[in-house]
Amino acid sequence: DKLIKAYKIEEVKSRINDYFINAKKLCLDDFKDDEFLSKLSVFENFCNGDLFDKITLLSMRKNVSRKKGEEIIEEVPILEELKEKDYVRIYFSFVDISNWAKAYSTYYEKEYPPLKLKPNDFLTAYNQKKPFTKHQTATFETSLFIYGRDAKLVKDFQDLLSSQKRLVPNPLPIFIYKEELQREMISIYKESGFSLGYKEIIQNLWKNYRNDIGDYYLLYWTKSKELFVDFDFVSKFEYELHSGPWLIVNFFDVKEDKKPKIYQDLSSVFDLEYNVFRVLIGNKYRNIEYFRELDSEDYKDRKAIPNKHYDYTFLSFTKYRKAVYDYVFKSKIQAVSKLAFHEMVFNSIRDDLKQNNPYATKEKLNIWFSLYEKFDLNFNSKNSKTMASKLNDYRQFMESLAEGNADLTNTSLEEFAFASGQVIDYILQKSKSADTSYQRLEPYLQQAKCEEFKKAIANDFARYKHENFSSRFQKAAAFVLTYKTDENLKKVLPEILAGVFSKSYLYATKNND
């Protein structure tokens, strides 16, 4: 380690003369008085001579420990403490700060011949672990080179991004061909005291420019590293949801403060992100980290219960976060298909069942049955029934089945699945054991073949056969246990769970049993 540091010091020494030659070329037009030149000469000689001896001897104070209430401090040679990315700055304090600013401006604006191009200080997000994201046709491996006045503009922009106070919204829309819209955006942002975020700015623009929001580059970066993670062209942005507003209906009797929950209407893509996508793939803080490194620690149980993780939710997050980002921020509504939406919902539900969280499960079933068709771009309401209307049909069928009035000559797979969920829930409620969690549903949900599925139901029924069962249950169970199909039951998982978490139609009524 010491040899490496010594080598680097020698490298710095070898470049001192070139540094002063370039600095004089750039800045001495404005600093030609004798006093300045004299002091500059002294500073240059110091940097070429005594400086490195002083750095070698320079020490830093280090707090070692406390003994008998006294703090023990020792001096450590600074070179021993410097890490690979650390450095020492040497300032020529004779120069006023305003002159420093002028010198830097001259440095950035000075025209260079092609061989003297200055590299861009910004980084771009390229991960060596993901070679498929690498630009396949680029002739360069580093950031683009910039020089002259462009470099000065980029430096000023970099200062804005790195400011402690937020001066630029993130992400940042950069409109082209629409100067009026760009000016309006800047005006809205300034009038808010630089407090509004991108979403609020777009919401304000939508009021007066809804037909014009588009033709802009969307620039997204991480402030901590000044790292550009997304820069893409948005030809047309749709703030409002297509065929909106979207409604989430409380089909499964979710309650808040002992009252049925009333869901917010979803009018914009940002409503959808907050109330749906964050619920389905958000981490324990209900955030979606679109560009951060993947970290499963963010998906540990929200109640910090040891060994309880949201593994399937994390899987959905890793698979669909870019699709969700494209849907919300770039109006690419084809990015989240009905299959993607389905997988996000039921991966999340599988985690909720592991955590014995029926409230969250019912919430997601409400979302699925309310919004499924919104992600099916080929859905035609004139020719097809929505999942919401089908759910109502399943419940009516269940009522008729329990009463003994159902026509069983042409029942559908979905009706069988819903009835099965009702039967499974009824049987599991007979358990007197301490384990009353919904993890007990797992043996049923793993089955793809009808005969194995029915066998699991029959085994649990036999376990509780000494209990009393209503005649309504017996009619439903007889239908379920005699139903035959070669279809894969995984595709009717929504209907099975809907039967489990719906109001039960199998308990005895006052008029029978």
C-alpha positions as CSV (number, residue, x, y, z in Angstrom):
1,D,0.0,0.0,0.0
2,K,2.9,2.4,0.8
3,L,4.6,1.6,-2.5
4,I,1.4,2.4,-4.4
5,K,1.0,5.8,-2.5
6,A,4.7,6.6,-3.2
7,Y,4.2,5.8,-6.9
8,K,1.2,8.1,-7.1
9,I,3.1,10.9,-5.4
10,E,5.8,10.6,-8.0
11,E,3.1,10.7,-10.7
12,V,1.8,14.0,-9.3
13,K,5.3,15.4,-9.1
14,S,5.9,14.6,-12.8
15,R,2.8,16.6,-13.8
16,I,3.4,19.8,-11.8
17,N,5.3,21.7,-14.5
18,D,2.6,20.9,-17.2
19,Y,-0.1,22.0,-14.8
20,F,1.5,25.5,-14.4
21,I,2.2,25.8,-18.1
22,N,-1.4,25.2,-18.9
23,A,-2.7,27.4,-16.1
24,K,-0.6,30.3,-17.2
25,K,-1.9,30.0,-20.8
26,L,-5.4,30.0,-19.6
27,C,-5.5,32.6,-16.9
28,L,-2.5,35.0,-17.1
29,D,-4.3,37.4,-19.4
30,D,-6.1,38.8,-16.4
31,F,-3.2,38.5,-13.8
32,K,-0.1,40.3,-15.1
33,D,0.8,42.7,-12.2
34,D,4.2,42.2,-10.7
35,E,3.0,41.4,-7.2
36,F,0.8,38.6,-8.5
37,L,3.5,37.1,-10.7
38,S,6.0,37.2,-7.9
39,K,3.7,35.4,-5.5
40,L,2.8,32.9,-8.3
41,S,6.5,32.2,-8.8
42,V,6.9,31.5,-5.0
43,F,3.9,29.2,-5.1
44,E,5.2,27.3,-8.2
45,N,8.6,26.8,-6.6
46,F,6.9,25.6,-3.4
47,C,4.9,23.0,-5.3
48,N,8.0,21.7,-7.1
49,G,10.0,21.6,-3.9
50,D,9.0,21.8,-0.2
51,L,5.4,20.7,-0.8
52,F,6.0,17.0,-0.8
53,D,8.3,17.0,2.2
54,K,5.6,18.8,4.1
55,I,2.8,16.4,3.0
56,T,5.0,13.5,4.1
57,L,5.4,15.1,7.5
58,L,1.8,16.3,7.7
59,S,-0.2,14.5,10.4
60,M,-3.9,14.3,11.3
61,R,-5.3,14.1,14.8
62,K,-7.1,10.9,15.5
63,N,-9.4,10.0,18.5
64,V,-8.2,6.7,19.8
65,S,-10.2,6.0,22.9
66,R,-11.3,7.4,26.3
67,K,-9.6,6.6,29.5
68,K,-10.8,7.8,33.0
69,G,-13.1,10.3,31.3
70,E,-10.2,11.8,29.2
71,E,-10.1,11.6,25.4
72,I,-6.9,10.1,24.1
73,I,-5.8,11.7,20.8
74,E,-2.8,10.8,18.7
75,E,-1.3,12.2,15.6
76,V,-1.1,9.9,12.6
77,P,0.9,10.6,9.4
78,I,-1.7,11.7,6.8
79,L,-0.4,9.5,4.0
80,E,-1.0,6.4,6.1
81,E,-4.7,7.4,6.5
82,L,-5.4,8.4,2.9
83,K,-7.5,5.8,1.0
84,E,-7.3,5.2,-2.7
85,K,-9.9,7.8,-3.6
86,D,-8.7,10.5,-1.1
87,Y,-6.6,13.5,-2.1
88,V,-5.0,16.6,-0.7
89,R,-5.9,20.1,-2.1
90,I,-3.3,22.9,-2.1
91,Y,-4.8,26.4,-2.6
92,F,-3.1,29.6,-3.8
93,S,-4.9,31.7,-1.3
94,F,-3.5,35.0,-2.6
95,V,-6.1,34.9,-5.4
96,D,-9.6,36.3,-4.5
97,I,-12.5,33.9,-4.9
98,S,-14.1,36.0,-7.6
99,N,-10.8,35.6,-9.6
100,W,-11.0,31.9,-9.1
101,A,-14.5,31.9,-10.6
102,K,-13.3,33.9,-13.6
103,A,-10.3,31.6,-14.1
104,Y,-12.6,28.5,-14.2
105,S,-14.9,30.3,-16.6
106,T,-11.9,31.0,-18.9
107,Y,-10.8,27.4,-18.5
108,Y,-14.2,26.0,-19.7
109,E,-14.8,28.5,-22.4
110,K,-11.3,28.5,-24.0
111,E,-11.4,26.9,-27.4
112,Y,-9.2,23.8,-27.7
113,P,-7.8,22.0,-30.8
114,P,-9.3,18.5,-31.2
115,L,-6.5,16.7,-29.3
116,K,-7.2,18.8,-26.2
117,L,-10.9,17.8,-25.7
118,K,-12.0,17.9,-22.1
119,P,-13.9,14.8,-20.9
120,N,-17.4,15.1,-19.5
121,D,-17.5,14.8,-15.8
122,F,-20.9,13.1,-15.7
123,L,-21.2,9.3,-15.4
124,T,-23.7,7.1,-17.2
125,A,-25.3,4.0,-15.8
126,Y,-23.5,1.0,-17.3
127,N,-23.3,-2.1,-15.2
128,Q,-20.6,-4.6,-16.0
129,K,-22.8,-7.3,-14.5
130,K,-25.4,-6.7,-17.2
131,P,-23.6,-7.0,-20.6
132,F,-27.0,-7.0,-22.4
133,T,-27.4,-3.3,-21.5
134,K,-24.1,-2.3,-23.1
135,H,-24.4,-0.3,-26.2
136,Q,-23.5,-2.8,-28.9
137,T,-22.4,-0.4,-31.8
138,A,-20.7,2.4,-29.9
139,T,-17.0,3.1,-30.8
140,F,-16.2,4.4,-27.4
141,E,-16.3,3.0,-23.8
142,T,-16.2,6.2,-21.8
143,S,-18.5,9.2,-21.6
144,L,-18.5,11.6,-24.6
145,F,-15.9,14.3,-24.8
146,I,-17.1,17.9,-24.5
147,Y,-15.1,21.2,-24.9
148,G,-15.4,24.9,-25.2
149,R,-18.6,26.7,-24.3
150,D,-20.5,23.5,-24.2
151,A,-18.3,22.2,-21.4
152,K,-19.0,25.4,-19.4
153,L,-22.7,24.9,-19.8
154,V,-22.4,21.3,-18.7
155,K,-20.4,22.4,-15.7
156,D,-23.0,24.9,-14.7
157,F,-25.7,22.3,-15.1
158,Q,-23.7,19.9,-12.9
159,D,-23.5,22.5,-10.2
160,L,-27.3,22.8,-10.2
161,L,-27.7,19.1,-9.9
162,S,-25.2,18.7,-7.1
163,S,-26.6,21.7,-5.1
164,Q,-27.6,20.9,-1.5
165,K,-30.9,22.7,-2.2
166,R,-33.0,21.1,-4.9
167,L,-32.8,23.5,-7.9
168,V,-33.9,21.1,-10.7
169,P,-36.8,18.6,-10.7
170,N,-35.8,14.9,-10.9
171,P,-36.7,13.6,-13.5
172,L,-36.3,16.6,-15.7
173,P,-38.3,17.1,-18.9
174,I,-36.3,18.9,-21.6
175,F,-38.8,20.1,-24.2
176,I,-37.7,20.5,-27.8
177,Y,-39.5,22.5,-30.5
178,K,-41.8,23.9,-27.7
179,E,-40.1,26.9,-26.2
180,E,-43.4,28.2,-24.7
181,L,-43.9,25.0,-22.8
182,Q,-40.4,25.0,-21.5
183,R,-40.7,28.5,-20.3
184,E,-44.1,27.7,-18.6
185,M,-42.5,24.7,-16.9
186,I,-39.6,26.8,-15.6
187,S,-42.1,29.5,-14.4
188,I,-44.3,27.0,-12.5
189,Y,-41.2,25.6,-10.9
190,K,-39.8,29.0,-9.8
191,E,-43.1,30.3,-8.5
192,S,-43.3,27.2,-6.2
193,G,-40.0,28.2,-4.7
194,F,-38.3,25.2,-6.4
195,S,-40.4,22.9,-4.2
196,L,-42.6,21.1,-6.8
197,G,-41.5,17.7,-8.1
198,Y,-41.8,16.4,-11.7
199,K,-45.3,15.0,-11.0
200,E,-46.7,18.2,-9.7
201,I,-45.2,20.2,-12.6
202,I,-46.7,17.9,-15.2
203,Q,-50.1,18.1,-13.4
204,N,-50.0,21.9,-13.6
205,L,-49.0,21.8,-17.3
206,W,-51.8,19.4,-18.1
207,K,-54.4,22.0,-17.1
208,N,-53.5,24.3,-20.1
209,Y,-51.4,22.2,-22.4
210,R,-52.9,18.7,-22.3
211,N,-52.6,18.3,-26.1
212,D,-49.1,19.5,-26.3
213,I,-47.2,17.6,-23.6
214,G,-44.7,15.6,-25.5
215,D,-41.6,15.9,-27.6
216,Y,-39.3,16.0,-24.7
217,Y,-36.3,14.2,-23.3
218,L,-36.8,12.8,-19.8
219,L,-33.6,13.0,-17.8
220,Y,-33.3,11.0,-14.5
221,W,-30.3,10.9,-12.3
222,T,-29.1,9.9,-8.8
223,K,-28.0,13.0,-6.9
224,S,-25.6,11.2,-4.7
225,K,-23.3,10.2,-7.6
226,E,-24.5,12.6,-10.3
227,L,-25.2,9.5,-12.3
228,F,-27.5,9.6,-15.3
229,V,-29.7,6.5,-15.1
230,D,-32.3,7.3,-17.8
231,F,-32.4,9.7,-20.8
232,D,-35.1,8.9,-23.2
233,F,-37.4,10.7,-25.7
234,V,-41.1,10.9,-24.9
235,S,-43.1,11.7,-28.0
236,K,-46.4,11.9,-26.3
237,F,-47.3,11.9,-22.6
238,E,-50.7,11.0,-21.3
239,Y,-51.3,12.3,-17.7
240,E,-54.8,10.9,-17.5
241,L,-55.5,7.2,-17.6
242,H,-57.1,5.9,-20.8
243,S,-60.8,5.4,-20.6
244,G,-60.5,6.8,-17.0
245,P,-61.1,7.5,-14.3
246,W,-60.4,3.9,-13.1
247,L,-62.4,2.6,-10.1
248,I,-61.4,0.0,-7.5
249,V,-64.5,-1.6,-6.1
250,N,-64.5,-3.1,-2.6
251,F,-65.7,-6.6,-3.7
252,F,-64.2,-8.4,-0.8
253,D,-65.5,-6.2,2.1
254,V,-62.2,-4.6,3.2
255,K,-62.8,-2.5,6.2
256,E,-61.1,0.6,7.6
257,D,-62.1,1.7,11.1
258,K,-64.8,-1.0,11.0
259,K,-66.4,0.6,7.9
260,P,-66.2,-0.6,4.3
261,K,-63.2,1.0,2.6
262,I,-63.9,3.5,-0.1
263,Y,-61.1,3.6,-2.7
264,Q,-59.8,6.7,-4.4
265,D,-60.7,7.1,-8.0
266,L,-57.6,6.7,-10.2
267,S,-57.5,9.7,-12.6
268,S,-53.8,10.0,-13.5
269,V,-50.9,7.6,-14.1
270,F,-49.4,8.9,-10.8
271,D,-52.6,7.8,-9.0
272,L,-52.1,4.4,-10.5
273,E,-48.5,4.3,-9.5
274,Y,-49.2,5.2,-5.9
275,N,-52.4,3.2,-5.3
276,V,-51.7,0.1,-7.4
277,F,-48.1,-0.4,-8.5
278,R,-46.6,0.6,-5.2
279,V,-49.0,-1.8,-3.5
280,L,-48.0,-4.7,-5.8
281,I,-44.2,-4.3,-6.1
282,G,-43.3,-1.6,-3.6
283,N,-40.7,-2.3,-0.9
284,K,-41.4,-2.3,2.8
285,Y,-41.6,1.5,2.7
286,R,-44.1,1.3,-0.2
287,N,-41.6,2.8,-2.6
288,I,-40.5,1.6,-6.0
289,E,-36.7,2.1,-6.5
290,Y,-36.6,2.2,-10.3
291,F,-32.9,2.5,-10.8
292,R,-31.2,1.6,-7.6
293,E,-29.2,-1.6,-7.1
294,L,-31.5,-4.5,-6.4
295,D,-31.6,-5.3,-2.7
296,S,-33.8,-8.0,-1.3
297,E,-33.3,-6.5,2.2
298,D,-35.8,-3.8,1.2
299,Y,-38.4,-6.6,1.0
300,K,-38.2,-8.1,4.4
301,D,-41.4,-8.2,6.4
302,R,-42.8,-4.7,7.0
303,K,-43.3,-5.5,10.6
304,A,-39.7,-6.6,10.9
305,I,-40.6,-10.2,11.9
306,P,-37.5,-12.3,11.6
307,N,-37.3,-14.7,8.6
308,K,-40.4,-13.4,6.9
309,H,-39.6,-11.9,3.5
310,Y,-41.7,-10.8,0.6
311,D,-39.7,-12.9,-1.8
312,Y,-42.3,-13.2,-4.6
313,T,-43.0,-9.4,-4.4
314,F,-39.2,-8.8,-4.8
315,L,-39.3,-11.2,-7.8
316,S,-42.0,-9.1,-9.4
317,F,-40.1,-5.9,-8.6
318,T,-36.9,-7.1,-10.3
319,K,-38.9,-8.3,-13.3
320,Y,-41.3,-5.4,-13.9
321,R,-39.9,-2.2,-12.3
322,K,-38.7,-1.0,-15.8
323,A,-42.1,-1.8,-17.3
324,V,-43.9,0.1,-14.6
325,Y,-41.5,3.1,-15.0
326,D,-42.1,3.1,-18.8
327,Y,-45.9,2.9,-18.2
328,V,-46.0,5.7,-15.7
329,F,-43.4,8.2,-16.9
330,K,-43.3,7.5,-20.7
331,S,-47.0,6.5,-21.4
332,K,-45.9,3.2,-22.8
333,I,-49.2,1.5,-21.8
334,Q,-48.2,-1.7,-23.7
335,A,-45.3,-2.1,-21.2
336,V,-47.6,-3.7,-18.5
337,S,-49.6,-6.4,-20.2
338,K,-52.5,-8.3,-18.6
339,L,-50.1,-11.2,-17.9
340,A,-47.6,-8.9,-16.2
341,F,-50.4,-7.3,-14.1
342,H,-51.7,-10.8,-13.2
343,E,-48.3,-12.0,-12.1
344,M,-47.6,-8.9,-10.0
345,V,-51.0,-9.3,-8.2
346,F,-50.6,-13.0,-7.4
347,N,-46.9,-12.9,-6.5
348,S,-47.8,-10.3,-3.9
349,I,-50.8,-12.3,-2.7
350,R,-48.6,-15.4,-2.2
351,D,-46.4,-13.4,0.1
352,D,-49.5,-12.0,2.0
353,L,-50.7,-15.6,2.5
354,K,-47.3,-16.6,4.0
355,Q,-47.6,-13.6,6.3
356,N,-51.2,-14.5,7.2
357,N,-52.4,-11.1,6.0
358,P,-56.0,-11.5,4.8
359,Y,-56.5,-7.7,4.7
360,A,-53.7,-7.3,2.1
361,T,-54.9,-10.3,0.1
362,K,-58.4,-8.9,-0.1
363,E,-57.0,-5.5,-1.2
364,K,-55.2,-7.1,-4.1
365,L,-58.1,-9.2,-5.1
366,N,-60.1,-5.9,-5.2
367,I,-57.4,-4.4,-7.5
368,W,-57.3,-7.5,-9.8
369,F,-61.1,-7.9,-10.3
370,S,-61.5,-4.1,-10.7
371,L,-58.7,-3.4,-13.1
372,Y,-57.8,-6.5,-15.0
373,E,-59.3,-5.4,-18.3
374,K,-57.5,-2.1,-18.2
375,F,-54.3,-3.9,-18.9
376,D,-55.8,-5.9,-21.8
377,L,-55.5,-3.6,-24.8
378,N,-57.6,-6.0,-26.9
379,F,-60.5,-6.1,-24.5
380,N,-63.9,-5.3,-26.1
381,S,-66.6,-4.5,-23.6
382,K,-69.3,-5.1,-26.2
383,N,-68.3,-8.7,-26.8
384,S,-66.8,-9.7,-23.4
385,K,-67.8,-9.6,-19.8
386,T,-65.5,-8.0,-17.2
387,M,-64.0,-9.9,-14.3
388,A,-66.1,-7.8,-12.0
389,S,-69.3,-8.9,-13.7
390,K,-68.1,-12.5,-13.8
391,L,-67.5,-12.4,-10.0
392,N,-71.1,-11.4,-9.5
393,D,-72.1,-14.4,-11.6
394,Y,-70.0,-16.7,-9.6
395,R,-71.7,-15.5,-6.4
396,Q,-75.1,-16.0,-7.8
397,F,-74.2,-19.5,-8.9
398,M,-72.9,-20.2,-5.4
399,E,-76.1,-19.1,-3.9
400,S,-78.1,-21.3,-6.2
401,L,-75.7,-24.2,-5.6
402,A,-76.1,-23.9,-1.8
403,E,-79.9,-23.8,-2.2
404,G,-79.9,-26.8,-4.5
405,N,-81.3,-24.9,-7.4
406,A,-78.2,-24.7,-9.7
407,D,-78.2,-26.1,-13.2
408,L,-75.1,-28.4,-13.1
409,T,-75.3,-29.7,-16.6
410,N,-73.0,-27.0,-18.1
411,T,-71.0,-25.5,-15.3
412,S,-67.7,-23.7,-16.2
413,L,-64.2,-24.3,-14.8
414,E,-64.4,-20.8,-13.2
415,E,-67.6,-21.7,-11.3
416,F,-66.0,-24.9,-10.1
417,A,-62.9,-22.9,-8.9
418,F,-65.0,-20.4,-7.0
419,A,-67.1,-23.1,-5.4
420,S,-63.9,-24.9,-4.5
421,G,-62.6,-21.8,-2.7
422,Q,-65.8,-21.6,-0.7
423,V,-65.6,-25.3,0.3
424,I,-61.9,-25.0,1.3
425,D,-62.6,-21.9,3.4
426,Y,-65.5,-23.6,5.2
427,I,-63.4,-26.7,6.0
428,L,-60.4,-24.7,7.3
429,Q,-62.7,-22.8,9.6
430,K,-63.4,-26.0,11.4
431,S,-59.9,-26.2,12.6
432,K,-59.5,-26.0,16.4
433,S,-55.7,-26.0,16.2
434,A,-53.6,-23.0,17.1
435,D,-52.6,-22.6,13.4
436,T,-55.4,-20.7,11.8
437,S,-53.2,-19.0,9.3
438,Y,-53.8,-18.8,5.5
439,Q,-50.5,-20.6,5.0
440,R,-52.7,-23.7,5.1
441,L,-54.0,-22.8,1.6
442,E,-50.6,-23.6,0.1
443,P,-51.3,-27.3,-0.5
444,Y,-54.3,-26.3,-2.6
445,L,-52.7,-23.5,-4.5
446,Q,-49.8,-25.8,-5.6
447,Q,-52.1,-28.2,-7.4
448,A,-52.5,-28.0,-11.2
449,K,-54.4,-31.3,-11.7
450,C,-58.1,-31.5,-10.7
451,E,-57.8,-35.0,-9.2
452,E,-54.9,-34.0,-6.9
453,F,-56.7,-30.8,-6.0
454,K,-59.9,-32.7,-5.0
455,K,-57.8,-35.2,-3.1
456,A,-56.4,-32.4,-0.9
457,I,-59.9,-31.2,-0.2
458,A,-61.1,-34.7,0.6
459,N,-58.1,-35.2,3.0
460,D,-59.0,-32.1,5.0
461,F,-62.7,-32.9,5.0
462,A,-61.9,-36.4,6.5
463,R,-59.8,-34.7,9.2
464,Y,-62.8,-32.7,10.4
465,K,-65.6,-35.2,9.5
466,H,-66.6,-35.4,13.2
467,E,-67.7,-31.7,13.0
468,N,-71.2,-30.6,12.0
469,F,-71.5,-29.5,8.4
470,S,-74.5,-27.6,7.0
471,S,-76.6,-29.0,4.2
472,R,-75.6,-26.0,2.1
473,F,-71.9,-27.1,2.4
474,Q,-72.8,-30.7,1.6
475,K,-74.4,-29.7,-1.7
476,A,-71.4,-27.5,-2.7
477,A,-68.9,-30.2,-1.6
478,A,-70.7,-32.9,-3.6
479,F,-70.5,-30.7,-6.7
480,V,-66.8,-29.9,-6.2
481,L,-65.7,-33.5,-5.4
482,T,-67.4,-34.9,-8.4
483,Y,-66.3,-32.3,-11.0
484,K,-64.0,-33.5,-13.7
485,T,-61.6,-31.5,-15.9
486,D,-58.2,-31.9,-17.6
487,E,-57.6,-28.1,-17.5
488,N,-54.7,-26.6,-15.5
489,L,-56.1,-25.2,-12.3
490,K,-53.3,-22.7,-12.0
491,K,-55.1,-20.5,-14.5
492,V,-58.2,-20.2,-12.2
493,L,-56.2,-19.2,-9.2
494,P,-58.0,-15.9,-9.0
495,E,-61.4,-17.6,-8.9
496,I,-60.2,-20.1,-6.2
497,L,-59.0,-17.3,-4.0
498,A,-62.1,-15.2,-4.7
499,G,-64.1,-18.1,-3.3
500,V,-61.9,-18.3,-0.2
501,F,-62.1,-14.6,0.6
502,S,-65.7,-13.9,-0.5
503,K,-68.6,-13.9,1.9
504,S,-69.4,-17.6,2.5
505,Y,-72.7,-19.0,1.1
506,L,-72.3,-22.3,2.9
507,Y,-73.3,-21.6,6.5
508,A,-76.7,-22.6,7.7
509,T,-79.5,-20.1,7.5
510,K,-82.5,-19.7,9.8
511,N,-84.7,-21.4,7.3
512,N,-82.9,-24.7,7.1
513,D,-80.6,-27.0,9.1
